Amino acid sequence: MTGFGRGQAKVGDHMVSCDIRSVNNRFLDLNIRLPRSFMPLENKVREVISATISRGRLDIFINVEAPASSTTEVRFDAALAQQYLDITKKAQKRLGLSDPITTKDILLKQGVLTVVEKLEDADSIWPGLEAALNKALAALVRMRKREGQTLKKEMLRLLKDLAATAGEMEKQIPVVTEATRERATKKINDLVATPGVDPNRLEQEIAFYVTRSDVTEEVARLRSHLDELAVVLKGEGPMGKKVDFLLQETNREITTFGNKMQSGEVSKLIVAAKALTEKLREQTQNLE
């Protein structure tokens, strides 16, 4: 399910901001971007998100801002400075020079003073990072819930159409059963009239037609799946995986029904039912 959330929090002299963007995905896929100094906190970030979100691809961008003085420091290489001073004095003596050597002269030599990035304590930032992360997650969840309500309405509409199509399939049962009975009667009569017919062959043909025309179980299971889907979609909380499973089973029953009840009209209804089921499965990928 798509969505976006943003959160900020302050900890000490650091300002932590967190942006989360989510798109549809069957599983939970987290792409976390943290400043290098705070990479040790990545597992904690994953745990917080996984406790709230179960599906979707999430891009998480975390930024930590602080005064330059708290993130950098100046280092003085005393040994190198001493070498510069000694060499300068030797050069003066060799060349017969006597101009004064100043502190500035030494400090400006390459490598004597360097500005380096401080290695910050990641754990000290965690309270602020966690607060910003939770604010971003709350905003994301609110947006996903709004989209989810709209999505559920559309899926319930598709489910209603699918239930109506299933009803039309049921209406074809007596029609197809009668046609099957007529074909079976003719086939069996032909076999009976055939000299030396194998009794086992006759029993096999009778059993074939009886089994083929019985869709009682398929109809019962199909209705049960559709009723359960309606209950789940009208409920609250994570439902994507359960809906996906029920739709797989629904598709299985529709396929078996079509294999047993073969006719032109039934074939059209099977195609329509499968198309609606596929639309529902596509939408399911957007559900939490």
Stockholm file with secondary structure:
# STOCKHOLM 1.0

chainA/1-288         MTGFGRGQAKVGDHMVSCDIRSVNNRFLDLNIRLPRSFMPLENKVREVISATISRGRLDIFINVEAPASSTTEVRFDAALAQQYLDITKKAQKRLGLSDPITTKDILLKQGVLTVVEKLEDADSIWPGLEAALNKALAALVRMRKREGQTLKKEMLRLLKDLAATAGEMEKQIPVVTEATRERATKKINDLVATPGVDPNRLEQEIAFYVTRSDVTEEVARLRSHLDELAVVLKGEGPMGKKVDFLLQETNREITTFGNKMQSGEVSKLIVAAKALTEKLREQTQNLE
#=GR chainA/1-288 SS CCEEEEEEEEETTEEEEEEEEEECCSSEEEEEECCGGGGGGHHHHHHHHHTTCCSEEEEEEEEEECCHHHHEEEEECHHHHHHHHHHHHHHHHHHTCCCCCCHHHHHTSTTTEEEEECCCCHHHHHHHHHHHHHHHHHHHHHHHHHHHHHHHHHHHHHHHHHHHHHHHHHHTHHHHHHHHHHHHHHHHHHHHHSTTCCHHHHHHHHHHHHHHHCCHHHHHHHHHHHHHHHHHHTSCSCCHHHHHHHHHHHHHHHHHHHHHSCSHHHHHHHHHHHHHHHHHHHHHTTCC
#=GC SS_cons         CCEEEEEEEEETTEEEEEEEEEECCSSEEEEEECCGGGGGGHHHHHHHHHTTCCSEEEEEEEEEECCHHHHEEEEECHHHHHHHHHHHHHHHHHHTCCCCCCHHHHHTSTTTEEEEECCCCHHHHHHHHHHHHHHHHHHHHHHHHHHHHHHHHHHHHHHHHHHHHHHHHHHTHHHHHHHHHHHHHHHHHHHHHSTTCCHHHHHHHHHHHHHHHCCHHHHHHHHHHHHHHHHHHTSCSCCHHHHHHHHHHHHHHHHHHHHHSCSHHHHHHHHHHHHHHHHHHHHHTTCC
//
